[in-house]
Amino acid sequence: MPKVQSVHPVISPAVSTRVLWTALAVVAVLLLMAYLVAFDQGAVSRSGMYLHELMHDGRHLLGVPCH
Ligand SMILES: [Zn+2]
């Protein structure tokens, strides 16, 4: 009689938890940077128009409404 094998398969996640949290952190930082470059008018960065002026050409290059 053949030996009965376990009916419970070994489950391994496709992506490890560490990689998942790292990816989420990277996405969060990139979203924050995109916000600061494209939409911030000093309300979050508290830099007045400094970031706006610094990123002005890039803002126009990306087609973000500016002025
Ligand atoms: Zn502009």
N, CA, C, O and the ligand as a Tripos MOL2 file, in Angstrom:
@<TRIPOS>MOLECULE
protein
  269   267    68     0     0
PROTEIN
NO_CHARGES

@<TRIPOS>ATOM
      1 N           0.8490   -1.1680    0.0000 N.3       1 MET1
      2 CA          0.0000    0.0000    0.0000 C.3       1 MET1
      3 C           0.8990    1.2360    0.0000 C.2       1 MET1
      4 O           1.8350    1.3190    0.7950 O.2       1 MET1
      5 N           0.6130    2.2280   -0.9150 N.am      2 PRO2
      6 CA          1.4640    3.4290   -0.9800 C.3       2 PRO2
      7 C           1.2720    4.3030    0.2510 C.2       2 PRO2
      8 O           0.2080    4.3530    0.8690 O.2       2 PRO2
      9 N           2.3510    4.9790    0.5640 N.am      3 LYS3
     10 CA          2.3070    5.8800    1.7230 C.3       3 LYS3
     11 C           1.4180    7.0820    1.4100 C.2       3 LYS3
     12 O           1.5190    7.6600    0.3280 O.2       3 LYS3
     13 N           0.5610    7.4560    2.3370 N.am      4 VAL4
     14 CA         -0.3360    8.6140    2.1510 C.3       4 VAL4
     15 C           0.4500    9.8950    2.4100 C.2       4 VAL4
     16 O           1.0640   10.0750    3.4620 O.2       4 VAL4
     17 N           0.4090   10.7700    1.4230 N.am      5 GLN5
     18 CA          1.1210   12.0330    1.6000 C.3       5 GLN5
     19 C           0.2140   13.0600    2.2560 C.2       5 GLN5
     20 O          -1.0070   12.9040    2.2820 O.2       5 GLN5
     21 N           0.8110   14.0830    2.7720 N.am      6 SER6
     22 CA          0.0610   15.1340    3.4600 C.3       6 SER6
     23 C          -0.8790   15.8350    2.4920 C.2       6 SER6
     24 O          -0.5340   16.0880    1.3380 O.2       6 SER6
     25 N          -2.0640   16.1410    2.9820 N.am      7 VAL7
     26 CA         -3.0290   16.8380    2.1370 C.3       7 VAL7
     27 C          -2.8800   18.3550    2.2600 C.2       7 VAL7
     28 O          -3.5230   19.1150    1.5360 O.2       7 VAL7
     29 N          -2.0320   18.7750    3.1760 N.am      8 HIS8
     30 CA         -1.8410   20.2130    3.3630 C.3       8 HIS8
     31 C          -0.6230   20.6800    2.5820 C.2       8 HIS8
     32 O           0.5050   20.3320    2.9290 O.2       8 HIS8
     33 N          -0.8370   21.4610    1.5340 N.am      9 PRO9
     34 CA          0.3160   21.9440    0.7620 C.3       9 PRO9
     35 C           1.0850   23.0100    1.5360 C.2       9 PRO9
     36 O           0.5380   23.7200    2.3800 O.2       9 PRO9
     37 N           2.3470   23.0910    1.2210 N.am     10 VAL10
     38 CA          3.1660   24.1420    1.8270 C.3      10 VAL10
     39 C           2.8470   25.4540    1.1200 C.2      10 VAL10
     40 O           3.0180   25.5810   -0.0930 O.2      10 VAL10
     41 N           2.3880   26.4110    1.8860 N.am     11 ILE11
     42 CA          2.0040   27.7010    1.3080 C.3      11 ILE11
     43 C           3.1160   28.7080    1.5560 C.2      11 ILE11
     44 O           3.4860   28.9830    2.6980 O.2      11 ILE11
     45 N           3.6370   29.2460    0.4730 N.am     12 SER12
     46 CA          4.6240   30.3180    0.6020 C.3      12 SER12
     47 C           4.1130   31.5080   -0.1900 C.2      12 SER12
     48 O           3.7040   31.3570   -1.3410 O.2      12 SER12
     49 N           4.1300   32.6680    0.4020 N.am     13 PRO13
     50 CA          3.6180   33.8470   -0.2940 C.3      13 PRO13
     51 C           4.4780   34.1760   -1.5070 C.2      13 PRO13
     52 O           5.6830   33.9250   -1.5260 O.2      13 PRO13
     53 N           3.8260   34.7450   -2.5210 N.am     14 ALA14
     54 CA          4.5530   35.1020   -3.7320 C.3      14 ALA14
     55 C           5.5310   36.2310   -3.4660 C.2      14 ALA14
     56 O           6.5930   36.2950   -4.0850 O.2      14 ALA14
     57 N           5.1790   37.1200   -2.5490 N.am     15 VAL15
     58 CA          6.0310   38.2520   -2.2040 C.3      15 VAL15
     59 C           6.1820   38.2590   -0.6930 C.2      15 VAL15
     60 O           5.1970   38.1550    0.0370 O.2      15 VAL15
     61 N           7.4020   38.3820   -0.2330 N.am     16 SER16
     62 CA          7.6100   38.3770    1.2090 C.3      16 SER16
     63 C           7.0680   39.6610    1.8280 C.2      16 SER16
     64 O           6.9380   40.6850    1.1580 O.2      16 SER16
     65 N           6.7610   39.5850    3.0990 N.am     17 THR17
     66 CA          6.2100   40.7460    3.7980 C.3      17 THR17
     67 C           7.1860   41.9100    3.7900 C.2      17 THR17
     68 O           6.7890   43.0660    3.6460 O.2      17 THR17
     69 N           8.4650   41.5960    3.9460 N.am     18 ARG18
     70 CA          9.4750   42.6650    3.9520 C.3      18 ARG18
     71 C           9.5160   43.3940    2.6210 C.2      18 ARG18
     72 O           9.5920   44.6220    2.5820 O.2      18 ARG18
     73 N           9.4660   42.6410    1.5340 N.am     19 VAL19
     74 CA          9.4830   43.2660    0.2050 C.3      19 VAL19
     75 C           8.2110   44.0870    0.0030 C.2      19 VAL19
     76 O           8.2560   45.1740   -0.5720 O.2      19 VAL19
     77 N           7.0870   43.5710    0.4730 N.am     20 LEU20
     78 CA          5.8240   44.2850    0.3190 C.3      20 LEU20
     79 C           5.8550   45.6280    1.0380 C.2      20 LEU20
     80 O           5.4700   46.6440    0.4600 O.2      20 LEU20
     81 N           6.3090   45.6450    2.2960 N.am     21 TRP21
     82 CA          6.3540   46.9010    3.0540 C.3      21 TRP21
     83 C           7.3780   47.8570    2.4750 C.2      21 TRP21
     84 O           7.1600   49.0690    2.4770 O.2      21 TRP21
     85 N           8.4890   47.3380    1.9810 N.am     22 THR22
     86 CA          9.4760   48.2050    1.3430 C.3      22 THR22
     87 C           8.8930   48.8490    0.0950 C.2      22 THR22
     88 O           9.0860   50.0410   -0.1400 O.2      22 THR22
     89 N           8.1820   48.0640   -0.7040 N.am     23 ALA23
     90 CA          7.5660   48.6030   -1.9160 C.3      23 ALA23
     91 C           6.5220   49.6560   -1.5690 C.2      23 ALA23
     92 O           6.4390   50.6880   -2.2350 O.2      23 ALA23
     93 N           5.7280   49.4070   -0.5390 N.am     24 LEU24
     94 CA          4.7250   50.3870   -0.1340 C.3      24 LEU24
     95 C           5.3750   51.6770    0.3570 C.2      24 LEU24
     96 O           4.8760   52.7680    0.0810 O.2      24 LEU24
     97 N           6.4860   51.5570    1.0830 N.am     25 ALA25
     98 CA          7.1830   52.7520    1.5610 C.3      25 ALA25
     99 C           7.7470   53.5450    0.3920 C.2      25 ALA25
    100 O           7.6730   54.7730    0.3790 O.2      25 ALA25
    101 N           8.3110   52.8470   -0.5890 N.am     26 VAL26
    102 CA          8.8620   53.5320   -1.7600 C.3      26 VAL26
    103 C           7.7510   54.2520   -2.5220 C.2      26 VAL26
    104 O           7.9300   55.3920   -2.9510 O.2      26 VAL26
    105 N           6.6170   53.5990   -2.6880 N.am     27 VAL27
    106 CA          5.4870   54.2210   -3.3930 C.3      27 VAL27
    107 C           5.0040   55.4530   -2.6260 C.2      27 VAL27
    108 O           4.6830   56.4760   -3.2300 O.2      27 VAL27
    109 N           4.9530   55.3540   -1.3010 N.am     28 ALA28
    110 CA          4.4940   56.4940   -0.4990 C.3      28 ALA28
    111 C           5.4480   57.6710   -0.6540 C.2      28 ALA28
    112 O           5.0060   58.8110   -0.7990 O.2      28 ALA28
    113 N           6.7500   57.4070   -0.6230 N.am     29 VAL29
    114 CA          7.7290   58.4900   -0.7780 C.3      29 VAL29
    115 C           7.6250   59.1050   -2.1690 C.2      29 VAL29
    116 O           7.6990   60.3250   -2.3170 O.2      29 VAL29
    117 N           7.4550   58.2670   -3.1890 N.am     30 LEU30
    118 CA          7.3480   58.7900   -4.5500 C.3      30 LEU30
    119 C           6.0860   59.6240   -4.7270 C.2      30 LEU30
    120 O           6.1100   60.6530   -5.4030 O.2      30 LEU30
    121 N           4.9740   59.1820   -4.1190 N.am     31 LEU31
    122 CA          3.7450   59.9730   -4.1960 C.3      31 LEU31
    123 C           3.9230   61.3170   -3.5000 C.2      31 LEU31
    124 O           3.4570   62.3420   -3.9980 O.2      31 LEU31
    125 N           4.5930   61.3170   -2.3570 N.am     32 LEU32
    126 CA          4.8490   62.5780   -1.6540 C.3      32 LEU32
    127 C           5.7140   63.5020   -2.5030 C.2      32 LEU32
    128 O           5.4450   64.6990   -2.5970 O.2      32 LEU32
    129 N           6.7520   62.9440   -3.1210 N.am     33 MET33
    130 CA          7.6140   63.7540   -3.9810 C.3      33 MET33
    131 C           6.8440   64.2880   -5.1800 C.2      33 MET33
    132 O           7.0110   65.4490   -5.5530 O.2      33 MET33
    133 N           5.9990   63.4560   -5.7930 N.am     34 ALA34
    134 CA          5.2040   63.9090   -6.9340 C.3      34 ALA34
    135 C           4.2720   65.0340   -6.5120 C.2      34 ALA34
    136 O           4.0630   65.9940   -7.2550 O.2      34 ALA34
    137 N           3.7120   64.9070   -5.3070 N.am     35 TYR35
    138 CA          2.8390   65.9760   -4.8180 C.3      35 TYR35
    139 C           3.6390   67.2650   -4.6220 C.2      35 TYR35
    140 O           3.2050   68.3410   -5.0340 O.2      35 TYR35
    141 N           4.8080   67.1490   -3.9890 N.am     36 LEU36
    142 CA          5.5940   68.3410   -3.7110 C.3      36 LEU36
    143 C           6.0640   69.0140   -4.9970 C.2      36 LEU36
    144 O           6.1160   70.2410   -5.0760 O.2      36 LEU36
    145 N           6.4040   68.2110   -6.0040 N.am     37 VAL37
    146 CA          6.8840   68.7820   -7.2590 C.3      37 VAL37
    147 C           5.7270   69.3780   -8.0520 C.2      37 VAL37
    148 O           5.8660   70.4530   -8.6350 O.2      37 VAL37
    149 N           4.5980   68.6970   -8.0800 N.am     38 ALA38
    150 CA          3.5430   69.0870   -9.0110 C.3      38 ALA38
    151 C           2.4970   70.0210   -8.4110 C.2      38 ALA38
    152 O           2.0330   70.9370   -9.0900 O.2      38 ALA38
    153 N           2.1200   69.8080   -7.1650 N.am     39 PHE39
    154 CA          0.9260   70.4960   -6.6810 C.3      39 PHE39
    155 C           1.1460   71.3790   -5.4630 C.2      39 PHE39
    156 O           0.3210   72.2480   -5.1820 O.2      39 PHE39
    157 N           2.2250   71.1820   -4.7420 N.am     40 ASP40
    158 CA          2.3970   71.9540   -3.5280 C.3      40 ASP40
    159 C           2.6630   73.4220   -3.8440 C.2      40 ASP40
    160 O           3.4990   73.7480   -4.6870 O.2      40 ASP40
    161 N           1.9570   74.2770   -3.1700 N.am     41 GLN41
    162 CA          2.1620   75.7100   -3.3390 C.3      41 GLN41
    163 C           2.6710   76.3130   -2.0360 C.2      41 GLN41
    164 O           2.4990   77.5070   -1.7900 O.2      41 GLN41
    165 N           3.2890   75.4950   -1.2100 N.am     42 GLY42
    166 CA          3.8050   75.9680    0.0560 C.3      42 GLY42
    167 C           2.9520   75.5620    1.2420 C.2      42 GLY42
    168 O           3.3460   75.7800    2.3880 O.2      42 GLY42
    169 N           1.7880   74.9750    0.9890 N.am     43 ALA43
    170 CA          0.8860   74.6110    2.0770 C.3      43 ALA43
    171 C           1.4560   73.4720    2.9120 C.2      43 ALA43
    172 O           1.3250   73.4760    4.1360 O.2      43 ALA43
    173 N           2.0900   72.4930    2.2620 N.am     44 VAL44
    174 CA          2.6520   71.3520    2.9760 C.3      44 VAL44
    175 C           4.1300   71.5850    3.2670 C.2      44 VAL44
    176 O           4.5940   71.3610    4.3850 O.2      44 VAL44
    177 N           4.8560   72.0280    2.2680 N.am     45 SER45
    178 CA          6.3010   72.1740    2.4420 C.3      45 SER45
    179 C           6.6460   73.3710    3.3130 C.2      45 SER45
    180 O           7.7530   73.4400    3.8480 O.2      45 SER45
    181 N           5.7250   74.3170    3.4670 N.am     46 ARG46
    182 CA          5.9490   75.5210    4.2740 C.3      46 ARG46
    183 C           7.1540   76.3000    3.7710 C.2      46 ARG46
    184 O           7.8450   76.9660    4.5420 O.2      46 ARG46
    185 N           7.3980   76.2080    2.4680 N.am     47 SER47
    186 CA          8.5690   76.8750    1.9070 C.3      47 SER47
    187 C           8.1510   78.0690    1.0590 C.2      47 SER47
    188 O           8.9420   78.5750    0.2630 O.2      47 SER47
    189 N           6.9400   78.5090    1.2220 N.am     48 GLY48
    190 CA          6.4820   79.5970    0.3770 C.3      48 GLY48
    191 C           6.4360   79.1350   -1.0600 C.2      48 GLY48
    192 O           5.9210   78.0530   -1.3440 O.2      48 GLY48
    193 N           6.9630   79.9300   -1.9720 N.am     49 MET49
    194 CA          6.9540   79.5550   -3.3820 C.3      49 MET49
    195 C           8.3000   78.9730   -3.7970 C.2      49 MET49
    196 O           8.5630   78.8070   -4.9880 O.2      49 MET49
    197 N           9.1560   78.6590   -2.8190 N.am     50 TYR50
    198 CA         10.4940   78.1780   -3.1560 C.3      50 TYR50
    199 C          10.4380   76.8890   -3.9720 C.2      50 TYR50
    200 O          11.0530   76.8090   -5.0350 O.2      50 TYR50
    201 N           9.7090   75.8780   -3.4920 N.am     51 LEU51
    202 CA          9.6070   74.6210   -4.2410 C.3      51 LEU51
    203 C           8.9170   74.8440   -5.5760 C.2      51 LEU51
    204 O           9.3020   74.2480   -6.5830 O.2      51 LEU51
    205 N           7.9060   75.6940   -5.5910 N.am     52 HIS52
    206 CA          7.1980   75.9880   -6.8380 C.3      52 HIS52
    207 C           8.1570   76.5400   -7.8820 C.2      52 HIS52
    208 O           8.1700   76.0930   -9.0290 O.2      52 HIS52
    209 N           8.9530   77.5100   -7.4750 N.am     53 GLU53
    210 CA          9.9020   78.1100   -8.4180 C.3      53 GLU53
    211 C          11.0120   77.1370   -8.7840 C.2      53 GLU53
    212 O          11.4750   77.1170   -9.9240 O.2      53 GLU53
    213 N          11.4420   76.3230   -7.8110 N.am     54 LEU54
    214 CA         12.5140   75.3660   -8.0740 C.3      54 LEU54
    215 C          12.0840   74.3190   -9.0990 C.2      54 LEU54
    216 O          12.8760   73.9230   -9.9550 O.2      54 LEU54
    217 N          10.8430   73.8750   -9.0140 N.am     55 MET55
    218 CA         10.3460   72.8130   -9.8880 C.3      55 MET55
    219 C           9.5420   73.3600  -11.0680 C.2      55 MET55
    220 O           8.8210   72.6080  -11.7240 O.2      55 MET55
    221 N           9.6580   74.6520  -11.3400 N.am     56 HIS56
    222 CA          8.7610   75.2820  -12.2970 C.3      56 HIS56
    223 C           8.8700   74.6930  -13.6940 C.2      56 HIS56
    224 O           7.8480   74.3830  -14.3070 O.2      56 HIS56
    225 N          10.0730   74.5320  -14.2090 N.am     57 ASP57
    226 CA         10.2320   73.9990  -15.5620 C.3      57 ASP57
    227 C           9.7550   72.5530  -15.6500 C.2      57 ASP57
    228 O           9.1150   72.1630  -16.6260 O.2      57 ASP57
    229 N          10.0660   71.7640  -14.6310 N.am     58 GLY58
    230 CA          9.6010   70.3830  -14.6110 C.3      58 GLY58
    231 C           8.0960   70.2960  -14.5530 C.2      58 GLY58
    232 O           7.4830   69.4130  -15.1530 O.2      58 GLY58
    233 N           7.5100   71.2210  -13.8230 N.am     59 ARG59
    234 CA          6.0510   71.2760  -13.7310 C.3      59 ARG59
    235 C           5.4370   71.5160  -15.1090 C.2      59 ARG59
    236 O           4.4670   70.8560  -15.4800 O.2      59 ARG59
    237 N           5.9930   72.4460  -15.8560 N.am     60 HIS60
    238 CA          5.4900   72.7100  -17.1950 C.3      60 HIS60
    239 C           5.7720   71.5390  -18.1270 C.2      60 HIS60
    240 O           4.9540   71.2090  -18.9860 O.2      60 HIS60
    241 N           6.9390   70.9100  -17.9540 N.am     61 LEU61
    242 CA          7.2940   69.7650  -18.7970 C.3      61 LEU61
    243 C           6.2940   68.6310  -18.6170 C.2      61 LEU61
    244 O           5.9600   67.9390  -19.5790 O.2      61 LEU61
    245 N           5.8160   68.4380  -17.3920 N.am     62 LEU62
    246 CA          4.8700   67.3660  -17.1120 C.3      62 LEU62
    247 C           3.4390   67.7550  -17.4380 C.2      62 LEU62
    248 O           2.5400   66.9170  -17.3790 O.2      62 LEU62
    249 N           3.2200   69.0220  -17.7820 N.am     63 GLY63
    250 CA          1.8740   69.4500  -18.1350 C.3      63 GLY63
    251 C           0.9720   69.6960  -16.9530 C.2      63 GLY63
    252 O          -0.2520   69.6860  -17.0820 O.2      63 GLY63
    253 N           1.5810   69.9200  -15.7810 N.am     64 VAL64
    254 CA          0.7810   70.1850  -14.5870 C.3      64 VAL64
    255 C           0.3130   71.6380  -14.6420 C.2      64 VAL64
    256 O           1.1010   72.5310  -14.9540 O.2      64 VAL64
    257 N          -0.9430   71.8770  -14.3470 N.am     65 PRO65
    258 CA         -1.4230   73.2690  -14.3390 C.3      65 PRO65
    259 C          -0.5920   74.1100  -13.3780 C.2      65 PRO65
    260 O          -0.3400   73.7040  -12.2430 O.2      65 PRO65
    261 N          -0.1780   75.2630  -13.8320 N.am     66 CYS66
    262 CA          0.7430   76.0740  -13.0400 C.3      66 CYS66
    263 C           0.2130   77.4770  -12.8780 C.2      66 CYS66
    264 O          -0.1070   77.8970  -11.7660 O.2      66 CYS66
    265 N           0.1140   78.2100  -13.9710 N.am     67 HIS67
    266 CA         -0.3660   79.5970  -13.8970 C.3      67 HIS67
    267 C          -1.0110   79.9700  -15.2040 C.2      67 HIS67
    268 O          -1.4840   81.0950  -15.3590 O.2      67 HIS67
    269 ZN          4.4240   78.0860  -14.6260 Zn       68 ZN68
@<TRIPOS>BOND
     1     1     2 1
     2     2     3 1
     3     3     4 2
     4     3     5 am
     5     5     6 1
     6     6     7 1
     7     7     8 2
     8     7     9 am
     9     9    10 1
    10    10    11 1
    11    11    12 2
    12    11    13 am
    13    13    14 1
    14    14    15 1
    15    15    16 2
    16    15    17 am
    17    17    18 1
    18    18    19 1
    19    19    20 2
    20    19    21 am
    21    21    22 1
    22    22    23 1
    23    23    24 2
    24    23    25 am
    25    25    26 1
    26    26    27 1
    27    27    28 2
    28    27    29 am
    29    29    30 1
    30    30    31 1
    31    31    32 2
    32    31    33 am
    33    33    34 1
    34    34    35 1
    35    35    36 2
    36    35    37 am
    37    37    38 1
    38    38    39 1
    39    39    40 2
    40    39    41 am
    41    41    42 1
    42    42    43 1
    43    43    44 2
    44    43    45 am
    45    45    46 1
    46    46    47 1
    47    47    48 2
    48    47    49 am
    49    49    50 1
    50    50    51 1
    51    51    52 2
    52    51    53 am
    53    53    54 1
    54    54    55 1
    55    55    56 2
    56    55    57 am
    57    57    58 1
    58    58    59 1
    59    59    60 2
    60    59    61 am
    61    61    62 1
    62    62    63 1
    63    63    64 2
    64    63    65 am
    65    65    66 1
    66    66    67 1
    67    67    68 2
    68    67    69 am
    69    69    70 1
    70    70    71 1
    71    71    72 2
    72    71    73 am
    73    73    74 1
    74    74    75 1
    75    75    76 2
    76    75    77 am
    77    77    78 1
    78    78    79 1
    79    79    80 2
    80    79    81 am
    81    81    82 1
    82    82    83 1
    83    83    84 2
    84    83    85 am
    85    85    86 1
    86    86    87 1
    87    87    88 2
    88    87    89 am
    89    89    90 1
    90    90    91 1
    91    91    92 2
    92    91    93 am
    93    93    94 1
    94    94    95 1
    95    95    96 2
    96    95    97 am
    97    97    98 1
    98    98    99 1
    99    99   100 2
   100    99   101 am
   101   101   102 1
   102   102   103 1
   103   103   104 2
   104   103   105 am
   105   105   106 1
   106   106   107 1
   107   107   108 2
   108   107   109 am
   109   109   110 1
   110   110   111 1
   111   111   112 2
   112   111   113 am
   113   113   114 1
   114   114   115 1
   115   115   116 2
   116   115   117 am
   117   117   118 1
   118   118   119 1
   119   119   120 2
   120   119   121 am
   121   121   122 1
   122   122   123 1
   123   123   124 2
   124   123   125 am
   125   125   126 1
   126   126   127 1
   127   127   128 2
   128   127   129 am
   129   129   130 1
   130   130   131 1
   131   131   132 2
   132   131   133 am
   133   133   134 1
   134   134   135 1
   135   135   136 2
   136   135   137 am
   137   137   138 1
   138   138   139 1
   139   139   140 2
   140   139   141 am
   141   141   142 1
   142   142   143 1
   143   143   144 2
   144   143   145 am
   145   145   146 1
   146   146   147 1
   147   147   148 2
   148   147   149 am
   149   149   150 1
   150   150   151 1
   151   151   152 2
   152   151   153 am
   153   153   154 1
   154   154   155 1
   155   155   156 2
   156   155   157 am
   157   157   158 1
   158   158   159 1
   159   159   160 2
   160   159   161 am
   161   161   162 1
   162   162   163 1
   163   163   164 2
   164   163   165 am
   165   165   166 1
   166   166   167 1
   167   167   168 2
   168   167   169 am
   169   169   170 1
   170   170   171 1
   171   171   172 2
   172   171   173 am
   173   173   174 1
   174   174   175 1
   175   175   176 2
   176   175   177 am
   177   177   178 1
   178   178   179 1
   179   179   180 2
   180   179   181 am
   181   181   182 1
   182   182   183 1
   183   183   184 2
   184   183   185 am
   185   185   186 1
   186   186   187 1
   187   187   188 2
   188   187   189 am
   189   189   190 1
   190   190   191 1
   191   191   192 2
   192   191   193 am
   193   193   194 1
   194   194   195 1
   195   195   196 2
   196   195   197 am
   197   197   198 1
   198   198   199 1
   199   199   200 2
   200   199   201 am
   201   201   202 1
   202   202   203 1
   203   203   204 2
   204   203   205 am
   205   205   206 1
   206   206   207 1
   207   207   208 2
   208   207   209 am
   209   209   210 1
   210   210   211 1
   211   211   212 2
   212   211   213 am
   213   213   214 1
   214   214   215 1
   215   215   216 2
   216   215   217 am
   217   217   218 1
   218   218   219 1
   219   219   220 2
   220   219   221 am
   221   221   222 1
   222   222   223 1
   223   223   224 2
   224   223   225 am
   225   225   226 1
   226   226   227 1
   227   227   228 2
   228   227   229 am
   229   229   230 1
   230   230   231 1
   231   231   232 2
   232   231   233 am
   233   233   234 1
   234   234   235 1
   235   235   236 2
   236   235   237 am
   237   237   238 1
   238   238   239 1
   239   239   240 2
   240   239   241 am
   241   241   242 1
   242   242   243 1
   243   243   244 2
   244   243   245 am
   245   245   246 1
   246   246   247 1
   247   247   248 2
   248   247   249 am
   249   249   250 1
   250   250   251 1
   251   251   252 2
   252   251   253 am
   253   253   254 1
   254   254   255 1
   255   255   256 2
   256   255   257 am
   257   257   258 1
   258   258   259 1
   259   259   260 2
   260   259   261 am
   261   261   262 1
   262   262   263 1
   263   263   264 2
   264   263   265 am
   265   265   266 1
   266   266   267 1
   267   267   268 2
@<TRIPOS>SUBSTRUCTURE
     1 MET1         2 RESIDUE 1 A MET
     2 PRO2         6 RESIDUE 1 A PRO
     3 LYS3        10 RESIDUE 1 A LYS
     4 VAL4        14 RESIDUE 1 A VAL
     5 GLN5        18 RESIDUE 1 A GLN
     6 SER6        22 RESIDUE 1 A SER
     7 VAL7        26 RESIDUE 1 A VAL
     8 HIS8        30 RESIDUE 1 A HIS
     9 PRO9        34 RESIDUE 1 A PRO
    10 VAL10       38 RESIDUE 1 A VAL
    11 ILE11       42 RESIDUE 1 A ILE
    12 SER12       46 RESIDUE 1 A SER
    13 PRO13       50 RESIDUE 1 A PRO
    14 ALA14       54 RESIDUE 1 A ALA
    15 VAL15       58 RESIDUE 1 A VAL
    16 SER16       62 RESIDUE 1 A SER
    17 THR17       66 RESIDUE 1 A THR
    18 ARG18       70 RESIDUE 1 A ARG
    19 VAL19       74 RESIDUE 1 A VAL
    20 LEU20       78 RESIDUE 1 A LEU
    21 TRP21       82 RESIDUE 1 A TRP
    22 THR22       86 RESIDUE 1 A THR
    23 ALA23       90 RESIDUE 1 A ALA
    24 LEU24       94 RESIDUE 1 A LEU
    25 ALA25       98 RESIDUE 1 A ALA
    26 VAL26      102 RESIDUE 1 A VAL
    27 VAL27      106 RESIDUE 1 A VAL
    28 ALA28      110 RESIDUE 1 A ALA
    29 VAL29      114 RESIDUE 1 A VAL
    30 LEU30      118 RESIDUE 1 A LEU
    31 LEU31      122 RESIDUE 1 A LEU
    32 LEU32      126 RESIDUE 1 A LEU
    33 MET33      130 RESIDUE 1 A MET
    34 ALA34      134 RESIDUE 1 A ALA
    35 TYR35      138 RESIDUE 1 A TYR
    36 LEU36      142 RESIDUE 1 A LEU
    37 VAL37      146 RESIDUE 1 A VAL
    38 ALA38      150 RESIDUE 1 A ALA
    39 PHE39      154 RESIDUE 1 A PHE
    40 ASP40      158 RESIDUE 1 A ASP
    41 GLN41      162 RESIDUE 1 A GLN
    42 GLY42      166 RESIDUE 1 A GLY
    43 ALA43      170 RESIDUE 1 A ALA
    44 VAL44      174 RESIDUE 1 A VAL
    45 SER45      178 RESIDUE 1 A SER
    46 ARG46      182 RESIDUE 1 A ARG
    47 SER47      186 RESIDUE 1 A SER
    48 GLY48      190 RESIDUE 1 A GLY
    49 MET49      194 RESIDUE 1 A MET
    50 TYR50      198 RESIDUE 1 A TYR
    51 LEU51      202 RESIDUE 1 A LEU
    52 HIS52      206 RESIDUE 1 A HIS
    53 GLU53      210 RESIDUE 1 A GLU
    54 LEU54      214 RESIDUE 1 A LEU
    55 MET55      218 RESIDUE 1 A MET
    56 HIS56      222 RESIDUE 1 A HIS
    57 ASP57      226 RESIDUE 1 A ASP
    58 GLY58      230 RESIDUE 1 A GLY
    59 ARG59      234 RESIDUE 1 A ARG
    60 HIS60      238 RESIDUE 1 A HIS
    61 LEU61      242 RESIDUE 1 A LEU
    62 LEU62      246 RESIDUE 1 A LEU
    63 GLY63      250 RESIDUE 1 A GLY
    64 VAL64      254 RESIDUE 1 A VAL
    65 PRO65      258 RESIDUE 1 A PRO
    66 CYS66      262 RESIDUE 1 A CYS
    67 HIS67      266 RESIDUE 1 A HIS
    68 ZN68       269 GROUP 0 **** ****
